[in-house]
Amino acid sequence: MKAAWLAPAVRLVGRFQQSGLRTLGKFCVVGGSGVVVDMGMLALLVHVSTLPLAVAKAVACETAIVNNFLWNDRWTFRKAGSPLSWRSRFVRFNGVSLAGLALNVAVFTLFASGLKLNLYLANATAIVLVAGFNYTLSRHWAWGQKQTSSPPAGNGTPSCSDSP
């Protein structure tokens, strides 16, 4: 006997997988690891080096970019099936991230120097504000994932293999 009551839950899970929310969730987890790398490197550079604040922030962010690429390529977008080489994906992701870095440094500088927010609160705020920009361009350009708008082929009931 089929569990008819389970069908709505299966459809909901399928929609979640198809919508890209699962990929977004992974991207956010990877981004969280990047925040730890970014914050740690920023703290190290601010307290140990004589680099100007904006330069220390840029170095911390680029270190996090490399960390995030490695995790996103191996985990988040592993099933993207991108025809691009590893090197091409890295160059594109770095380009997206460097555009995000410019935005991040501008927002960080505005909050830390202009609005006199706490250094780490300003940094965290800049990271969160730039995350959406980075995800959208990473998914659709760096890894070349197309947005799906039609249901999967078959009987309309998604399976576990339909995940992005």
N, C-alpha and C positions, 0 to 999 in steps of 0.2 A: 504494500500500500504506500503510495506516494504521500509525502508530507506536504499537502497543499498549502498549509499555513507558512511553510518555509519559502515559498516562491517569491513573495514580496521582498524578503530579506536578501535573497539571491540576486534579484533585479537591482536592489539598492546597492549592493556590493559591486555589481557589474557597472552600474552608472558611476560609482565612485572611482573605480579603476579606469573606466573609459574617459572620464572627465579630466583626468590629469591631476586630480587632487592627491593621489598617491605619490606621483612624481614631485608635486609641489611639497608634500610633506617630507620626502627624502631630501629635496633641495634645501629645505629649512633646517633639517638635522645637520646636513653638511655645513650649511651656513653658520649654525651654532658652533661647530668645531672651529670654523674660521674666525668667529668672534673671539673664542678663547685664544687662538693663535695671535690674532690682531691685538687684543688687549695685553697679552703677555709680552709680545714684542714691543708694543708701545711703552709699557711700564719699564721694560729693560732699557730701551733707548733713552727715555726721558731721564731715568735715574742714573744711568751709567755713562752715557755719551754726552757730547756737547753739541749734538745736532740741533738745528732749529726745530721747533715744535712741528711745523708743517712737513719738514723733511722726515722727521721721525715717524710721523703718521703715515706718510707715503711708503716708507720702507716696511712698516708694520702691515699695511694693507696689501702690498705686493707679496709678502710672505704668506699671508692668508689666502691670496689668490691662487698661489701654487698649491697649497694644501687643498683648497676647494676643488681645483681642477682634478687633482688625482682622485679624490673621493667621488666627485660627480661622474667622472669618466668610468670608474670601476663599479659604481653602485647606482647612482641616481638615473643616469641615462644609458646604462649598460645595454638595455634592450631597444634602444632607439634605432638601431640598425643604420646608423649614419654611413653614407658611402665615403665620408671624408677620412683621411688618415689621422692617426693619433696626433701627429705634428700639426696638421691643419686645424683639428679641433682645439688643440692647445693655443694656437695663434689666435683663432677666433674668440675663444673664451677669454684669453688675456686681453684682447681688444675690447670686448664687452666689459670686462672687469676694469680695465684702465679708464674707460669712459665713466664707469661707475665710481672709480677712484677719484677722478676729477670732481665729480658731483659730490662724493663723500667728503673730500678735503674742503670743498667750498662750504658745505653745510656744517662740517665740524668747526671750521675756522669762524664761521658766523656765530655759532652757538658758544664756542669756547672763548673767543677773543671779543666778538661783538656783544654778545648777550651775557658774557661772564658766567656761563654755566660751569659746573664742575667738569673737569677734564674728561672723566670717564663717562659721565652722563651725556656730555656732548658727543663723545665717540659712539656710544651705544645708540643714541638717537639718529645720528648720521647713518649708521649701519642699517638700521631698520628702515629708514626712509628710502634708501637706495636698493634694498633687496628686491622689490617688485620689478624694477627696471632690469636688474641683473637676471632674474629668473626668466622673464619674457624673452629677452634677447638670447639668452643661453639656450633655452629650449628650442626656439624657432630658427636660430641662425647658427650658433656654434655646433649644436648637435643635429640640426635640421629636422627636428620632429614637427610634423604637421599636426594641426589641431583637427581632431576627429569630430565630425558633426553627425555622421550617420551611424546607426546601430551596427553591431558586428553581424557578419553573415551567419546564416544558419537559421535556427528556430527563434531567434530573438532573445534567447536566454543566454547571457554571457557566461563564459566559463573562466576558470582561473587563468587559462592561457591567453585571455584577451587583455590582460593588464598591459599598461604602457611600458 
